[in-house]
Amino acid sequence: MFDIPYPKRRGSLHDQVFKDLLGVFLPELVALVAPELIARLDLTLWTLLDKETFTDWPKGKRREVDLLARVELADRSDRTALIHVEIEARYRPEIGRRLGGYYMQIRLRHNLPVIPIALCLRGGPPGVSLGSVVDAELGATIGSFHYYLFCLEGSRAEDFLARDQPLGWALAALMRPETLSRAEHKMACLQRIAAAPLHDLHRFLLVNCVETYLQLTGRDAEELAALQARGNAEEVRSMGTRRLSWAEQFEEQGWNKGIKKGMETGVEKGVEVGVRQTLLRLLGARFGPLTDDVRRRVEAIHSVDRLNQIAEHLLVARSLEEIDLR
């Protein structure tokens, strides 16, 4: 047994790795945890909802749900359902009751059926299971709440590397290999991602998860380098994998550095220009060459806060039309 060397947390920026990943690969998460629902949902028609805040019962603490999406039902009845995902760094038995509290409030607010999913990075029963909260005094059929529970750490990495869903290959980085060394484990994740016909941004998000959660040092790093030096690893090498989180990649592209420099010099206009230029580069990388109309709309935005909001929405938007460039 060995411990997964999780990187040091950087506040909410570290949590964003998984929120960004699932914000793009949500249909694949459903396929991994609830394949029996695939026939009932039209997972080509789904939208992320704005961040929602609820009271965390029973303590009354205000909490923001990690991810909430609306999905069409497959019966073409114009009916919809909601998918609610909570991302937990470590499994705790009380997660079920907290998820149940969210479930009640989401149902009251939206009046739609809800699919609750708890994704736990460490601890808990390995793999996918059906969690439940039962009022023991009333029996198993009264006052019960059920949810999907997906615990990564104890799961068998090879099983998810063999799946068809690319999300499974990234999540495998947090699992325990049965037959692979740590270097072979990481190499297998990267090879699956490199060989798949994916959008560049989707590939980046998957690789980012692997690089963030499966970091190697010493002999493990040397073994990985030797594996990557082999002739059949060209696709992995070409991805230019580096140990950068999304926040660090953002920083490398000049976003945070440009803002910081502008703040230090007190040149507010320079901050605005730097942020806008970086946003244009990111939009082009995400959606391809930009039209003159799109460029004019971005140039017309003079609020740094608004430019930042657009950048935050960039990863989860599936088209330029979903981004409000006003």
C-alpha positions in Angstrom: 0.0 0.0 0.0 1.2 3.5 -0.7 -0.2 7.0 -0.2 -1.2 9.1 -3.1 1.0 12.3 -2.8 -1.8 14.9 -3.1 -0.4 18.3 -3.8 -0.7 21.0 -1.2 -4.0 22.8 -1.3 -4.2 26.3 -2.7 -7.7 27.2 -1.3 -10.6 27.1 -3.7 -8.2 27.2 -6.7 -7.2 23.6 -6.0 -10.9 22.5 -5.8 -11.4 24.2 -9.2 -9.4 21.3 -10.9 -12.4 19.0 -10.4 -15.1 21.6 -10.9 -13.6 22.5 -14.3 -13.2 18.8 -15.2 -16.7 17.7 -14.3 -18.2 20.9 -15.8 -17.0 19.6 -19.2 -17.3 15.8 -18.7 -20.5 15.7 -16.7 -22.3 13.2 -19.1 -19.3 10.8 -18.6 -19.6 11.0 -14.9 -23.2 9.9 -15.1 -22.2 7.1 -17.4 -19.6 5.9 -14.8 -21.8 6.1 -11.7 -25.3 5.6 -13.0 -25.3 3.7 -16.4 -28.9 2.6 -15.8 -29.9 6.2 -16.2 -28.3 6.8 -19.6 -31.4 5.5 -21.5 -33.6 8.0 -19.6 -31.5 11.1 -20.1 -30.6 13.0 -23.2 -27.0 13.9 -22.2 -26.4 15.9 -25.4 -28.8 18.5 -24.0 -27.6 19.8 -20.6 -26.6 23.1 -19.2 -24.8 24.1 -16.0 -26.8 26.3 -13.7 -25.5 29.3 -11.9 -23.9 28.8 -8.5 -26.6 28.2 -5.9 -26.3 28.7 -2.1 -28.2 26.7 0.5 -28.3 26.4 4.2 -26.3 23.4 5.3 -28.7 21.6 7.7 -28.7 21.3 10.7 -25.9 23.8 11.5 -27.3 26.6 9.4 -24.0 27.3 7.6 -24.4 28.8 4.2 -22.8 26.6 1.5 -22.5 26.8 -2.3 -23.2 23.6 -4.2 -20.3 22.3 -6.2 -22.1 21.6 -9.4 -25.7 21.7 -10.5 -26.8 21.0 -14.1 -30.1 20.7 -15.9 -30.5 17.8 -18.4 -33.3 16.9 -20.8 -35.1 13.6 -20.5 -34.8 11.2 -23.4 -38.6 10.7 -23.9 -38.8 14.0 -25.8 -41.5 15.3 -23.4 -39.7 18.6 -22.8 -39.3 17.5 -19.2 -36.0 18.0 -17.4 -34.1 16.7 -14.4 -31.2 18.1 -12.3 -27.8 16.5 -11.6 -26.2 17.6 -8.3 -22.6 16.7 -7.7 -20.7 17.3 -4.4 -16.9 16.9 -4.5 -15.4 15.8 -1.2 -11.6 15.7 -0.5 -12.2 12.9 2.0 -15.2 10.6 2.6 -17.1 11.3 5.8 -20.2 9.3 6.9 -22.2 12.5 7.3 -21.9 13.4 3.6 -25.2 11.5 3.1 -27.2 13.7 5.5 -25.7 16.9 4.0 -26.5 15.7 0.5 -30.0 14.9 1.7 -30.4 18.4 3.0 -29.3 19.9 -0.4 -31.7 17.5 -2.1 -34.7 18.8 -0.3 -33.8 22.4 -0.9 -33.1 21.8 -4.6 -36.4 20.0 -5.0 -38.3 22.9 -3.3 -36.5 25.5 -5.4 -36.8 23.9 -8.8 -39.6 21.3 -8.5 -37.6 18.9 -10.6 -36.3 15.4 -10.0 -32.7 15.4 -8.8 -29.8 12.9 -9.3 -27.5 13.4 -6.3 -23.8 12.3 -6.7 -21.1 12.4 -4.1 -17.5 12.2 -5.5 -14.9 11.4 -2.8 -11.3 11.7 -3.6 -10.0 9.8 -0.5 -11.4 7.2 1.8 -14.8 5.5 1.7 -16.0 2.3 0.1 -14.0 1.8 -3.2 -15.8 2.4 -6.5 -19.4 3.2 -7.2 -22.1 2.3 -4.7 -25.6 3.5 -3.6 -25.4 5.5 -0.4 -28.4 5.9 1.8 -29.6 7.7 4.9 -32.3 6.0 6.8 -34.2 7.1 9.9 -33.7 3.9 11.9 -36.7 4.6 14.2 -39.0 4.4 11.2 -37.5 1.5 9.3 -35.8 1.3 5.9 -38.8 2.3 3.8 -39.8 5.5 5.6 -37.8 8.7 5.7 -34.9 7.3 3.5 -32.7 9.1 1.1 -30.5 7.5 -1.6 -27.6 8.9 -3.6 -24.8 7.8 -5.8 -21.4 7.5 -4.1 -18.2 7.3 -6.1 -15.0 6.9 -4.0 -11.8 7.0 -6.0 -8.9 6.2 -3.8 -9.5 2.5 -3.2 -10.8 1.8 -6.7 -8.8 -0.3 -9.1 -7.1 2.0 -11.7 -6.9 -0.7 -14.4 -10.7 -1.1 -14.4 -11.3 2.5 -15.3 -8.4 2.7 -17.7 -10.3 0.0 -19.6 -13.5 2.0 -19.8 -14.5 4.0 -22.9 -15.0 7.3 -21.0 -12.0 9.6 -21.1 -13.0 11.0 -17.7 -12.3 7.5 -16.2 -8.7 7.7 -17.5 -8.2 10.9 -15.6 -9.9 9.7 -12.4 -7.8 6.6 -12.6 -4.8 8.8 -11.5 -6.4 9.0 -8.0 -7.0 5.2 -7.8 -4.7 2.3 -6.8 -3.1 0.2 -9.5 -3.1 -3.5 -8.9 -0.5 -4.6 -11.5 1.3 -1.4 -12.5 4.1 0.5 -11.0 3.5 4.2 -10.2 5.3 5.2 -13.4 3.5 2.7 -15.5 0.2 3.9 -13.8 0.8 7.5 -14.9 2.0 6.5 -18.3 -1.1 4.4 -18.9 -3.3 7.4 -18.0 -1.4 9.7 -20.3 -1.3 7.3 -23.2 -5.1 6.7 -23.1 -5.6 10.5 -23.2 -3.0 11.1 -25.9 -4.4 8.5 -28.3 -8.0 9.7 -28.0 -9.6 12.1 -30.6 -10.3 14.9 -28.1 -10.6 18.7 -28.3 -7.3 20.3 -27.1 -9.0 21.9 -24.1 -10.7 18.6 -23.1 -7.3 16.9 -23.4 -5.7 19.6 -21.3 -8.3 19.2 -18.5 -7.8 15.4 -18.4 -4.0 15.7 -18.4 -4.2 18.5 -15.8 -6.0 16.1 -13.4 -3.4 13.4 -14.0 -0.5 15.8 -13.5 -2.0 17.3 -10.4 -2.9 14.1 -8.6 -0.2 11.6 -9.7 3.0 13.4 -9.1 6.2 11.4 -9.2 9.6 11.9 -7.7 12.9 10.1 -7.4 13.1 6.6 -9.0 9.4 6.8 -10.0 10.1 10.0 -12.0 13.2 8.4 -13.6 11.1 5.3 -14.6 8.5 7.5 -16.2 11.1 9.5 -18.1 12.5 6.2 -19.4 9.0 5.0 -20.5 8.4 8.3 -22.3 11.8 8.1 -24.1 10.6 5.0 -25.9 9.6 5.2 -29.5 5.9 4.4 -28.9 5.5 7.3 -26.5 5.7 10.2 -29.0 2.0 11.2 -28.5 2.5 11.5 -24.8 5.7 13.6 -25.2 4.0 15.8 -27.7 1.3 16.8 -25.1 4.1 18.6 -23.3 2.8 17.5 -19.9 3.9 19.5 -17.0 3.0 19.6 -13.3 0.7 22.6 -13.6 -2.7 23.1 -12.1 -5.3 25.1 -14.1 -4.5 28.1 -11.9 -0.8 27.8 -12.6 -1.5 27.5 -16.4 -3.6 30.5 -16.2 -0.8 32.3 -14.4 1.8 31.2 -16.9 -0.3 32.6 -19.8 0.1 36.0 -18.1 -3.3 36.5 -16.6 -2.5 36.7 -12.9 1.0 38.1 -13.6 -0.5 40.9 -15.8 -3.0 41.8 -13.1 -0.4 41.8 -10.4 2.0 44.0 -12.4 -0.8 46.4 -13.1 -1.8 46.6 -9.5 1.7 47.2 -8.4 2.3 50.0 -10.8 -1.2 51.5 -10.3 -2.0 51.5 -14.0 -5.6 50.5 -14.0 -5.9 50.8 -17.8 -2.9 48.6 -18.3 -4.5 45.9 -16.2 -7.7 46.1 -18.3 -5.7 45.8 -21.5 -3.6 42.9 -20.3 -6.7 41.0 -19.1 -8.6 41.6 -22.3 -5.7 40.5 -24.5 -5.3 37.3 -22.5 -9.0 36.6 -22.7 -8.9 36.9 -26.5 -6.1 34.4 -26.6 -8.0 32.0 -24.4 -11.1 32.4 -26.4 -9.2 31.7 -29.6 -7.6 28.6 -28.1 -10.9 27.3 -26.9 -13.1 28.0 -29.9 -10.8 28.6 -32.8 -10.2 31.8 -34.8 -12.4 34.6 -33.6 -14.5 36.7 -35.9 -14.2 40.5 -36.0 -17.6 40.8 -34.3 -16.4 38.7 -31.3 -13.3 40.8 -31.0 -15.3 44.0 -31.1 -17.5 42.8 -28.3 -14.6 41.9 -26.1 -12.9 45.2 -26.9 -16.1 47.0 -25.8 -15.9 45.5 -22.3 -14.0 47.8 -19.9 -14.7 46.1 -16.6 -11.9 43.9 -15.3 -14.4 42.1 -13.1 -16.6 41.3 -16.1 -13.6 40.1 -18.2 -12.7 37.8 -15.3 -16.3 36.5 -15.1 -16.1 35.6 -18.8 -12.8 33.8 -18.3 -14.3 31.8 -15.4 -17.2 30.7 -17.6 -14.8 29.8 -20.5 -14.1 26.2 -19.5 -17.7 25.1 -19.0 -19.1 26.8 -22.1 -19.5 24.5 -25.0 -19.8 27.3 -27.6 -19.3 31.0 -28.0 -23.0 31.5 -28.0 -23.1 30.3 -24.4 -20.8 33.2 -23.4 -22.4 36.6 -22.8 -20.0 39.0 -24.4 -21.7 42.1 -23.2 
